[in-house]
């Protein structure tokens, strides 16, 4: 995988709905985001959704979206809302 240049970096906010809390979803995302060298975070929201904010190349976002739609074994993804956001200086990928 070639490293992305600064002009190739996009940041997107993913809001994942379904059975996504209490099933290891954030840890699942962390593993895949690190493999893809994405920067950002995953966190549970009070309304039961998981929020993922990630910065990386468009190709890496395509791969991440496939991962998010699948989820870990015990998860059920009903919907993903994708919102482009301004890039932020994330260092690595973390669970919040």
VMD Tcl script that draws the C-alpha trace (Angstrom):
set ca {
  {0.00 0.00 0.00}
  {1.49 3.32 -1.07}
  {1.57 6.14 1.45}
  {-0.98 8.86 0.76}
  {0.17 12.41 0.15}
  {-1.35 15.29 2.12}
  {-3.61 16.16 -0.84}
  {-5.01 12.62 -0.87}
  {-6.11 12.63 2.78}
  {-9.81 12.89 3.55}
  {-11.58 12.75 6.89}
  {-14.99 11.19 7.34}
  {-17.32 10.70 10.28}
  {-19.21 7.40 10.32}
  {-22.27 6.92 12.53}
  {-23.04 3.21 12.78}
  {-26.47 2.06 13.98}
  {-27.66 -1.42 14.95}
  {-26.36 -3.81 17.58}
  {-22.95 -2.16 17.75}
  {-22.32 -1.59 21.46}
  {-21.26 -4.35 23.82}
  {-20.09 -6.58 20.94}
  {-16.45 -5.47 20.55}
  {-17.20 -3.15 17.65}
  {-14.73 -0.41 18.64}
  {-11.89 -2.91 19.12}
  {-12.75 -4.49 15.76}
  {-12.55 -1.04 14.12}
  {-9.28 -0.25 15.93}
  {-7.56 -3.38 14.55}
  {-8.65 -2.66 10.98}
  {-7.96 1.08 11.17}
  {-4.44 0.43 12.40}
  {-3.87 -2.09 9.60}
  {-5.04 0.52 7.08}
  {-2.88 3.21 8.77}
  {-5.90 5.43 9.35}
  {-5.84 8.12 12.01}
  {-8.77 9.03 14.22}
  {-10.97 7.35 16.81}
  {-13.98 5.15 17.57}
  {-16.36 5.80 20.45}
  {-19.74 4.73 21.76}
  {-22.47 7.36 21.66}
  {-25.18 7.72 24.33}
  {-27.90 6.89 21.76}
  {-26.49 3.38 21.13}
  {-24.56 4.15 17.95}
  {-20.81 3.98 17.40}
  {-19.03 7.01 15.98}
  {-15.87 6.51 13.92}
  {-13.87 9.48 12.68}
  {-11.03 8.55 10.36}
  {-8.46 10.33 8.19}
  {-6.77 8.56 5.30}
  {-6.77 8.03 1.57}
  {-10.02 7.47 -0.36}
  {-8.94 3.86 -1.03}
  {-8.39 3.27 2.70}
  {-11.86 4.70 3.40}
  {-13.38 2.24 0.91}
  {-11.71 -0.62 2.78}
  {-12.85 0.79 6.14}
  {-16.44 1.11 4.92}
  {-16.45 -2.60 3.98}
  {-15.20 -3.42 7.49}
  {-17.82 -1.19 9.12}
  {-20.66 -2.77 7.12}
  {-19.53 -6.25 8.18}
  {-18.70 -5.57 11.83}
  {-17.55 -8.22 14.31}
  {-19.38 -11.54 14.60}
  {-21.87 -10.52 17.29}
  {-22.71 -7.14 15.75}
  {-25.58 -6.24 13.43}
  {-25.09 -3.13 11.33}
  {-28.41 -1.62 10.26}
  {-27.22 1.74 8.93}
  {-24.11 3.81 8.37}
  {-24.31 7.57 7.93}
  {-21.16 9.03 6.36}
  {-20.37 12.71 6.85}
  {-17.30 14.45 5.37}
  {-15.58 16.59 8.00}
  {-12.60 18.93 8.16}
  {-9.30 17.18 8.64}
  {-7.95 17.18 12.17}
  {-4.40 16.42 13.32}
  {-5.05 12.91 14.69}
  {-2.05 10.87 15.70}
  {-2.73 7.16 15.32}
  {-6.12 5.59 15.95}
  {-7.69 5.29 19.38}
  {-10.76 4.16 21.27}
  {-12.45 6.87 23.27}
}
mol new
graphics top color blue
foreach p $ca { graphics top sphere $p radius 0.5 }
foreach p [lrange $ca 0 end-1] q [lrange $ca 1 end] { graphics top cylinder $p $q radius 0.2 }
display resetview
